[in-house]
Every structure is written in structure tokens, then in C-alpha cells.
Amino acid sequence: MNEQELIEKLRLLETKYEATGQDLGSYLTGLYETDFLNYWDYIHLDTLLSLQVKRTTLHDEEIFIMYHQITELYFKLILLELKQLADYETMDTVFFESRIGRINRYFDVLIQSFNVMMDGMEPKQFLKFRMALLPASGFQSVQYRLIELASTSAQQLLDVEFKPLGHKLTLEEKLEKIYWRKGSTELSTGKKTLTLQRFEQKYNGQILSFAKEYETKNVGLRIKEINWSLEENQGLKKVLRTLDEQANILWPLAHFHSAMRYLNKPPAVIQATGGTNWQRYLPPKFQKTVFFPELWTEEELENWGKTAFQKATVKPF
């Protein structure tokens, strides 16, 4: 940079800081005293690598911890994009399609990464250290529940039993009858598991507040603000359908097949032990949770998740 370019840069900076009533000289002094930025400081690498605290002596537990931490970071990336879509003032198809495309890439990584769980841990180790983690469960990931509420209305997330009457319920009532709550009730008594009780104690207030905010600006509503037709915007339709498929078919199925390999037991055994029937909770064909039903045909909705469920196979250990 020559002298003239340097002077021009300083002039621009001076204009910028004058507009806010600040003194450029003070900022330049601060810049001179500031140390150089290092990669490890910028991403807090030492702190990040210290967050894997095991409860057992088993090696593979650390893999389990890191995988879930990485998953939560991807959930945060998805929520960042959903917030942009919710708050963007002049919505247009180009912006919408690009942000949904980002979310789809994050989900694609998440779905493919499940091989870390499926093939990256010894079953014997997993079954031992998993018992030391009770009642903790991936079910307690509040970020994923927020992703759902930012993507579609609470009506679409109701348990299949309550969907026909959902329009008569308040938002608070809908949240009480949301599909995933049934997934954490005991088969033998119908009572909430300790996993669900503790989740509700920590997050019910946050979920209600978030649901109230996004009930008027979730993705399902925002797409209706755009003057578009499916015929003219095949690209937008495609990315929205991909999001629906990844979030509501492929991601639950990845969980289902991982659970099948590690935890599969007959329903009678699960009921006797006070467990939950995840065999009927996780497969998409039972709940038929759909973010954007208007983008699918009646036949596709009727057979929601069936084809993917039939094609998927669970490899034996």
C-alpha cells in the first residue's frame, strides 16, 4: 500500500468514527497496543478441547460426547439460518432458496455423520457407558425442538392423535400435545419419564417463548408471503421438500437404525422395564410430521417415510 492509499484509508476511518462521535486516534492507539490474533485464541481451541468430560473409563465414551457436541453445533448453524429467514424484511425467492440450501447442507452432514455412531463405537463399550448416563438422552436436545418450531407451525407438530382437533387448541395446549412428548412417556403407566420431566423443568419456558415468537414468522408462514407458484419456482420447491425429507424422514430414521443396533428389545420387555417405545416413536411413517404439507401430494403424505424405511437396512454387529 502506497502513501496515498494509506491516507485515503485513514480518511475513510476518520469519517466512520466521526459519524459516531468517536475519536479515530484513540482507536489507533488501541490497535497498536492490541496483540496479534492467533487461530487458537479466536476459536477458543483450548477451551473447546477441554469440554469432553467422561463419566466412565471407557475410551469410546469420548467419541460419544464429541459426536453430540458436534451435532449441537450444527443445530446452532441451522438455527442461525432459520433466524435470518424469520427476520429478513423483504423476502424474495433467491434469498430464501440460498438459506434453505445452507440448512440442507448442514442436515446432510448430520445424517451422513451417523456412521460415527453406527460404526465408530464398540457395542460392548457403548452398552456399558450408556448406563452411566441415565436419565440423560438426546431427546433432551432443546435446539432440535426449536428448529422444528422455527420451521413450521405448532399445528404441524402435534401428535397424530390430536392433529384433527389442533385448530381448536391454544398454542400452550398444542405444545402439551406435541408429538415428541409421547416419545418420552412410560409404556406401562403412561407417566412422563424422568428424562421428560427434567427436560420440561429446564426448557418449558424457553420453548413457549420461542414458539410464541415463531408462530407468526416460521418458514411455513414466510413462504406464503412470497408471490410464487410451484411451476415457476421449482428450485425453491425442491430445497423446501429436501428440508422436509431430511428433517422429518432421514434424520429420525438415522436415530432409529442406530437405536435398533444398540438397544433393540421387544415392546413387552420395554414396557416391563418402564421404558419408552421408540420403535413406534422414531419411524416417520407413524407420526407423519411434515413441515410443508402443501408441497406434497396426498399419496406422498399418505406414504410418508414408508419407502425410506423399507429401503434402509440395519447392519448386524
N, C-alpha and C positions, 0 to 999 in steps of 0.2 A: 504494500500500500504506500503510495507516494504522499508527500506532504499535503498536496491539495485535497486528495481523497480523505486524509485524516482530519483536516479542518472541516470538511463537509460533514463527516460523521459526527464530529463534536458539535457542530451547529444543529444537526438534527436531534441529538441527545439533549442539548440545551433547550430546544423548543419543546421537546416532550416533557421535560421536568418542570419547565416554567408553567406549562398548562395546568399542572397540579400544585403549583405553589412551592415546589421543591427546588433545592439548590444543587445543580449538577456537580459543583466542586466537592460537596460533601460525599456524594455517591462515588466520585472518582477516588477520593481518599479511602473510602471503604473498600473499593475494588482493589486498590493497591495493597491493603492490609489483608485481604482475603487470600487464604491458601489455595493452591491448585486443587481442582476436584478430581478425586480418584473414583474409578469404577466401583470398587468395593464399598466406598463411603456412600456413593449415590444410591445404590440398591440395598444398602444396609446388609451386606453379604454375611458378615459375622453373626449378626442377629438372626438372619434367615436360617443359617445352618445350625443354629443352636436350638431351634424350635422342635426338634424331633426327640421328644422325651418318652422313652418306653416305660411300660409298666411291668414288663417281664424281661427275662434274659434271652429271649428267643430272637434270633437275627432277623427273621422275616417280618417281625412286628414293625421295624423301622421302615421297611418298604410300604407296609400298610399305611403308616402315618403319613409318609411323604406323598403317597398317591392321593390321599384325601385332601391334603393341603394344596396340592397342585389343582385338584378338581375345584376346590373352593375359589382359587384364584381365577380360574376360567369362568366360574359363575359370576365373579365380580366383573370380569370383562363383559359378559353378556348383559349384566345389569347396567353397566355404563352406556352400552349401545341403546338399550331399551329406554333409558332416561333421555337420551338425545332424541329419540323418536317421539317420546311423550311431550317434550318441551319445545321442539322445533316449531317456530311460529308459522312460517309459510311452507307448509308441507307440499312436496312435489314427488313425483314417482322416481326421479333419478336419485334423490337423497334417500328416499325410503328403501329403494332396492339395494343401494350400496350398504346401508346399515344392516338390513336383514341378511345380506350376503356375508357380512362380517360375523354375525351371530351364528350363521350356519357353519362357517369355518370353525368356530370355537366348538360347536356341538360335534362336528365331525371328528375333531381331535379327541374330544371326550369319549365318544363312542368307540373309536379305534383304540384308545388307550386302555380299555377294559381288559385287554390281553395281559396287562400288568397284574391285574387281579386274577385273571383266569389261569394264566400260565407262569406267572412270576413268583409264586409262593408255594412252599411245600404244604400240602393239605394237613399233614400232621401238626406242623408248627402253627398253622392258622387256627385249627380247631382248639389248640391249647391256649394261645394268647387271646383268642376271641372271648374266651370265658372270663378273662381278667378285665374285660372292658364293659361288662354289663352294668347298667342297662343302656349304655351309650349305643347309638345306632346312626347310620347315615340318614335314616328317616328324619333325624333332628336337624338336617341342613335347612336353616331358615332361608338362605339365599335362593335355594331352588323354589321354595314356595313363593317368594317374591317375584321370581322370574315368571312363574305361571300367572300371577295376579297382574303383572305388567304386560302380559301378552294378550290376555283375553278377560272377559267379564267373569265375575264370580258365578254367574248362572251356568257358564260352560264347565265349571269345575265342580259342580255339585255331584254327589254320589248318584249313580244311575237311578237309584230308587226314588230320589227326590227331584230329579230334573223336570218331570211333567208339571210339578206344582211350584217350581222355583220362582216364577213371576209373582207369586203371592207373598214371598218371603222378603223380609228386610235384609240388608247387607249383613248385619250381625247374625241373623238366622241362617243365612246362606253359608257363612264361614263356619258355623257349627255343624253344618251338614255337608261340608266339602269332602270330596272323595277320599282324600288321604287319611282322614281321621279314622275311617272304618278300618284302614290298614294297620292300625295300632290298637285294636281292641282285642281282648282275650276271647278266644272261641268258646271256651267253656262257660263263661259268665256274662260276656258282653260288656264287661267293665273296661275302662281305659287302662292300658298298661302303664307301668311306671315310666317307661320311655316317653309316652304321650303326655302324661301328667307333668313331667318336668319340662318338656318342650313348651307346653302351654303356659306354665308358670313364668318361663323366661321370655316367650315371644308373642303371646296373645295380643298384648297391647301394641307392639310394633306391627304385627300383621294387620290388625284392624285399621291402624292409622294409614298404613301403606295402601290397603285395599280401598279406603275412602278416597285417597288421592288419585289412584289409578283407575277407579271405576268410571271416571269421566275422560280419561286420556290413555287408556291401554291401546295396544296395537290394533286390536279388533275394531275399536271405535275410530281410530285415526285413519285407517284405510278407507273408511266411509266418507271422510272429509275430502278425499281426492276425487275429482271428476274423471273417473276412469272406467273402462269396460274391460272385461276379461279378454275379449277378442283383440283389443288394441294394445294391451299390456301383458303379453304372455310372459315376459321376463319377470315382472313383478309377481304375477300369479305363481310362477314356478318357484321363486325363492320363498314365498309365503307357504306354499304347500310343502316345500322341503323342510322349513322350520317346523311345521305341524307334524310331519312324519318323524323328524329326528327327535323332537322333544317328547312326543306322545306315543311313539311306537318303538323306535330303535333304542333310545336311552333306557326306557323301562325294561325292554327285552334284554339289554346288556346286563342289567341288575338281576333279572330273573334267571338268566342262564348261569351267572356267577353263583347265585344262591343255590341253584339246582346242583351244582357241582360240589358245593361245600356243606350245604345244610339240608338237603332234601330228606324229608321224612313223611310218612303217611299222615293225612289230615287227622286221623284218630289219635296218633301219637302227639301231634302238635296241640290238639285240644286237651288231651290229658295233662300236658305239661304247662298249660296256661299260656301257650304261645299264640301267635297270630298266623292266619292262613295267607301267607304271602303268595302261595301258588295261585290264589284267585284274586289277589290284590294287584300284583305286578303285571300280569299279561294284559296288554291293551284291549284285547277283544272283550274283556268283561266290563270295564268301566267306560270304554269308548270316549275318553276325554279328547276333545277336539278344540283347538283354538279358533279356527276359522271355518265353521261348518258350511258357510255359503260357497266355499271354493271346491267343495267335493260333491259328487253325485250321490243320490240316495243309495245306489248299490255300493259305492265306495264306503259310505258311512255304515251301512249295514254289515259290511265285511271288514270293518276297521281292525287292522292289525293281524287279521287271520292269516294272510299269505305270508307275512314276515315271520309269524310264529311257527308256521308249518315248515318254512324253509330252514329256520335256524336249528342247529343241532347242538347238543351238549356233549362235548368230548369227555369220555370217562378218564379217570385218573389212571 
